[in-house]
Amino acid sequence: MKLFYAIIITLTISNTIIAQQSNFNISEDKTVFYQKVFTTKDSINTNIVKNWLNTKNYLNNITLTDQSISFDIKDMQIDYKRYGGSYMGTLIILNYLMSAKATIDVKDNKYRLTIKNFQFQDNVSLYAENNNQASNTVTIEDYTIKNRKAEFKTSNTITKGLNYMDMYFSDFFTYQKPENKDW
């Protein structure tokens, strides 16, 4: 009986680990989302964060609610080369323009970034150049989830690609207090 419980616990832990890569997770409806909590030394609130987001490229439709901010990410290019990636040695969708939906929840000098509904616009392949269709869009799930199960593929390319995205999002969405323009 103890062996049975040990096997069940091992399988549960392994499934939990497989369903998470860096700060990427798989939801119950088998969609990939990114979630990370950032801390800051500065006192922040939703208005401060909204003003900071307005200075960033790629962000549109920024709307403010009581404790959160929602926005669209449009045509973001993940700079994987900054982190050591190469054109042929990384996840192919990182060469495409990315769009997604995002929210930031603010609380006690912390903010939680959640990004979901990842869409990648194929604008670099020969297929995209020769195809007359207006849209050559793929989702992150098409490349990273095993047969629509709640598991990430385990290839090194997938793991590195998600890690590059994690590093890029961490750098891009780390709050920096605006410099004082007075001299």
C-alpha positions in Angstrom: 0.0 0.0 0.0 2.9 2.4 0.8 4.3 1.6 -2.6 1.0 2.6 -4.2 0.9 5.9 -2.4 4.6 6.6 -3.3 3.8 6.0 -7.0 0.7 8.2 -6.9 2.7 11.0 -5.2 5.6 10.6 -7.7 3.2 10.8 -10.7 1.5 13.9 -9.3 4.8 15.7 -8.7 6.1 14.8 -12.2 2.8 16.0 -13.8 3.1 19.3 -12.0 6.7 19.7 -13.1 5.9 18.8 -16.7 3.0 21.3 -16.8 5.4 24.2 -15.9 8.4 25.6 -17.8 10.1 28.7 -16.4 7.1 30.9 -15.6 4.9 29.3 -18.3 2.0 27.1 -17.2 -0.8 25.2 -18.8 -4.3 26.0 -17.7 -7.1 23.5 -17.3 -8.4 24.3 -20.8 -5.0 23.3 -22.2 -3.8 26.8 -23.1 -0.4 28.2 -22.3 0.0 31.3 -20.1 2.9 33.2 -18.6 2.7 34.5 -15.0 5.4 36.1 -12.9 5.4 38.2 -9.8 7.8 41.2 -9.7 8.8 43.1 -6.6 9.9 46.7 -6.5 11.6 49.0 -4.0 9.4 51.9 -5.1 5.9 52.5 -3.9 3.6 51.7 -6.9 0.0 51.7 -7.7 -2.1 51.0 -10.8 -1.8 54.6 -12.0 2.0 54.6 -11.7 2.2 51.3 -13.5 -0.2 52.4 -16.2 1.8 55.6 -16.9 5.0 53.4 -17.1 3.3 51.0 -19.5 2.3 53.9 -21.7 6.0 54.6 -22.4 6.6 51.0 -23.6 6.5 49.9 -27.2 4.2 47.1 -28.4 1.5 47.8 -25.8 -2.0 48.9 -26.9 -5.5 49.4 -25.4 -4.2 49.9 -21.9 -7.2 50.0 -19.5 -7.2 50.5 -15.8 -9.5 49.0 -13.2 -9.3 49.2 -9.4 -6.4 46.8 -8.8 -5.4 45.7 -12.2 -4.4 46.9 -15.7 -5.2 45.0 -18.9 -3.6 45.6 -22.3 -2.8 44.0 -25.6 0.7 43.2 -26.8 1.0 43.7 -30.5 3.8 42.8 -32.9 6.4 42.2 -30.3 9.6 40.6 -31.5 11.3 38.4 -28.9 15.0 39.2 -28.9 16.3 35.7 -28.2 19.8 36.6 -29.6 20.4 38.9 -26.6 20.3 35.7 -24.4 22.5 33.5 -26.6 20.0 32.1 -29.0 20.6 31.6 -32.7 18.3 31.7 -35.7 18.4 28.0 -36.4 19.0 26.9 -32.8 15.8 28.2 -31.2 12.1 27.8 -31.3 10.9 28.9 -34.8 8.0 30.9 -33.5 10.4 33.3 -31.8 11.3 34.6 -35.3 7.6 35.6 -35.7 5.9 38.7 -34.4 4.0 38.0 -31.2 0.6 39.3 -30.1 -1.1 38.5 -26.8 -3.5 39.6 -24.0 -2.0 40.7 -20.7 -3.0 41.9 -17.3 -1.0 43.3 -14.4 -2.3 43.1 -10.8 -0.8 45.5 -8.3 -0.5 44.9 -4.6 1.9 45.9 -1.8 4.9 47.0 -4.0 4.5 43.9 -6.1 2.8 43.3 -9.4 1.8 40.1 -11.1 2.1 39.9 -14.9 -0.1 37.4 -16.7 0.1 36.9 -20.5 -2.2 34.6 -22.4 -3.7 34.0 -25.9 -0.3 34.0 -27.5 -0.5 34.4 -31.3 2.5 34.4 -33.6 2.4 36.0 -37.1 4.6 34.1 -39.5 6.2 37.0 -41.4 9.7 35.4 -42.1 9.3 32.0 -43.7 9.1 31.2 -47.4 5.6 30.0 -46.9 4.6 33.4 -45.5 6.2 35.2 -48.5 4.6 33.0 -51.1 1.2 32.5 -49.5 -1.7 34.8 -50.6 -3.5 34.4 -47.3 -3.8 37.5 -45.2 -2.9 35.7 -42.0 -0.3 33.0 -41.2 -1.0 32.9 -37.5 0.0 30.1 -35.1 -0.5 29.7 -31.4 2.1 28.9 -28.8 0.1 25.7 -28.0 0.8 24.5 -31.6 4.5 24.2 -30.8 4.8 23.6 -27.1 2.0 21.2 -25.9 2.1 17.5 -26.4 -1.0 16.5 -28.5 -3.2 19.0 -26.7 -2.5 17.4 -23.4 -1.7 19.3 -20.3 2.0 18.7 -20.8 4.8 20.7 -22.3 7.0 19.0 -25.0 10.3 18.1 -23.5 12.6 18.9 -26.3 15.6 21.1 -25.6 14.5 23.6 -28.3 11.1 24.1 -26.6 12.7 24.5 -23.2 15.3 27.0 -24.5 12.6 28.9 -26.4 10.4 29.3 -23.4 13.4 30.3 -21.3 14.3 33.0 -23.9 10.7 34.3 -23.7 10.8 34.3 -19.9 14.1 36.3 -19.9 12.7 38.8 -22.4 9.5 39.3 -20.6 11.4 39.7 -17.3 13.6 42.4 -18.8 10.8 44.2 -20.7 8.3 44.2 -17.8 10.6 45.0 -14.9 9.4 48.4 -13.5 11.9 51.2 -13.6 11.1 54.4 -11.9 11.2 57.3 -14.5 14.3 59.5 -14.2 13.8 63.0 -12.7 14.2 65.4 -15.7 15.1 68.3 -13.4 18.8 69.1 -13.2 
